[in-house]
């Protein structure tokens, strides 16, 4: 048993070390590649967002700078006296709108805040005084004013650009309302993918455009506060347990901040797809490596067991041949020594018998007794001669020879060795031989050793009161002879079935079993071109089948 446990431990050790040597580098490599790839891919996505947000910022700046320079040119080059005539102002407004519809309306405000001329869709603004509006004084003093989005008198969100000019001793203000749709369009072009968003906020974190998903213009945005951003910021932030990439950049011309939001799931989807495929390939590789390792270690163990078995056989053969050489010499000597006197005794007994019948002692009342005695002498001399012949045959047992063998006879001869033992234990040795069995050319003494081992095991398994049936048959399909040894013993447990041919596997008590019998038998039968197999049923018994080619 201990040798089998050793084999199992060795098998397990080989398997785990092969497996760890192949899997650990795979794990390390996979982890390294994945982290490197995901870091650089994320950087690439964030770089893309930086480019986008800065590009949109430039577009917004350009738009406002163009509008400011246009309005400023007009205010400086046109006369206040003309501008306050709405007919004239309308012509100017039409010229401004020829290239793009960037403006909603235009108006002239004098230095007292009076709206002296107006062209646009809100005539109610005509004559309104702006002096008390919070933007009025800063706009008057700075010369240029770009508002945040506010509702004003018209109560509609809008943005104005106001340019203040001094002509002669009067100041006046040219005020134009910007078409918010154009700014919305510029911002919307930064809304990437199905879940991406983009919006503008002012320094008080108030929306200047309508976001795509939650919130509306002049409200606070749902996302984090980026209103204090002074350059460009890139961040990954969790919003309501959902991760999002943010890019924010400050637009100095308007003092707004442009915010872009992207969904990592969407932006990193090629990376996630690659990760999923990588995962599948990884699992496949692990399965294949595990299977491969298992098969390789199994093959190594089979080879190791085979080598151990062959070694056990050759050790056993050396031992047997040494023993037999000595025993054979002795047996041959004894047989020879006994054969000679036996021959003489036999001959003399024959002669005495002849004399008894020839001489004139027919009437002697002791004649019958003498005749019986001589017959008995002859019978026992014959028996003793058979014993000496068997001794001589036994002495030759280890000589490797190829001879024509009658398997039925060889089995009968083998059973002679076990008959007494079986009889003593009330075990019936039953034979069921195929009388038509062809002869085979093989090594009789080696085959005898195999039969002896297997029948002996069967007798041991039955222990007391049972039967061992030895049958032979010819399978003409496979052209082989089969010897079946069936016993009514306890059977072999399933987990032991594939171990019983291992060298040193035994379930017998120490001193009783060596665990070599079956392993040697297996080896012998294999070397003779045959095979041994076993079937067993717990509680019913086992059957060993030895197949030998004809
Ligand atoms: P040993 O007889 O010295 O134990 P073997 O190699 O001949 O060694 O047998 C190995 C083991 O196989 C035995 O210990 C026994 O457990 C089992 N075995 C062999 N033949 C039989 C059988 N006919 N019935 C039940 N168990 C058997």
Boltz pocket constraint, residues with backbone or C-beta under 6 A from the ligand:
constraints:
  - pocket:
      binder: B
      contacts: [[A, 453], [A, 454], [A, 457], [A, 458], [A, 461], [A, 487], [A, 489], [A, 490], [A, 491], [A, 492], [A, 500], [A, 502], [A, 505], [A, 506], [A, 507], [A, 508], [A, 512], [A, 513], [A, 514], [A, 515], [A, 516], [A, 517], [A, 518], [A, 519], [A, 542]]
      max_distance: 6.0
